[in-house]
């Protein structure tokens, strides 16, 4: 989401759904690798696995937030994405898509055997 005209905190939100804790970890680690290679900062990363709001423990992380300065990345499981509804909260923000070629350029390459 392009927040440049709507927020003084950051320029962009990236919102991503992860189906499991291992997938959330893998996506977070890949973002960290790509940002490190490009010498872009990841200033702060945090997550939550404390409670579902009803006092019940949640065994897997619900979300991870990565503060990368001009970009804030939100990794959410499906329930957290439904709960927080960031797309509704920032409904006025234009949506941007990442071209597949850009995403593939940073994907790890399989080793030849």
N, C-alpha and C positions, 0 to 999 in steps of 0.2 A: 504494500500500500504506500502510496506517495503522500507523505504527511507534511511536505515542505510548506504548504500554504495554511496548514491547520495546527501545527505544533512548533514550539520553540525548543522542545526537548530533543527531538531527533528528526531526521529527514524521511526515513523509511521504516516500515514494519515488514518483516517477513514472517508469515504465519504458516506453520507446517504441522500436519498431523502425523504422529507416530503411533503405530498399532501395538507396540510393546516396549518394555524398558530397554531390551537390547537394541531395538531399532532406534529409539530415542538417543541412546548412547552413541550409536554408530553415526547418526546424522550430526550430533554435536561434535564428535571427534573429527568428522570430515570437514565441517565448517571451520574448526580450529586449524586443521592442516592447511586448508586453502588460504585462510586469512594470514597464517604465519608465512606461507610461501610468498604471498604478495606484500608482506610487511604491513598488513592492516592490523590495528589493535583489536583485541578482545579484552575490554577493560574489566568486565565482571561477568560471571556466570553464576546463576542460582537456580534452585529447583525446589520442589515441594513434594513430600510424600507423607505429610503429617495427618491429615484428616479429610474426610469427605463432607464436612460441615454438619454431620449428625453425630459426631463423637466416635465414629468408627474408624479404625486404622485403615489406611489404604496401603496395600503391600507394594505397589509400583509407583514410581514418580508420575504425577499428573501433568507436570509441565516443567520446562526448562526455559529460562530467559537468559539470553546472551546480549549484553550491552556492548555493542561494537561502535559506539559513538554515533555516527551518522546513520547507522543501521541497528535496529533492535530486532533480534530473532526470537520468535516465540515458537517453541516446540511443545505441542500439547497432545495428550491422548484424546481419543474421541469424546469421552465424557467431559474433560476439561474444556475442550473446544466448544462444546455445546453450552457448558456453564458460563464461560467467560464471554462468548459471542463477540469477539474483537471486531469481526466484520460489521456487526450491527452498531457497536460502540463508535466505530470510525466509518460510518456509512457514507460520509461526505468525501472520504479519501479516494482518489482515483486508484484503480487497481492496475498493477503492472504485471506483465508476465516475464518469465525468464526464458529466453530463447533456448531450445534444446542444445544447440551447438555450444552455447556458453557453459551450460551445465556439464556437458560431456567433456569439454576441454579440461575440466578440473577433476574428472573422475579418475580413480586409480586405474592404471593399465594392468591387465593380466600379464603375467610373465610367460614368455614363450617356453615351451618344454623341449 
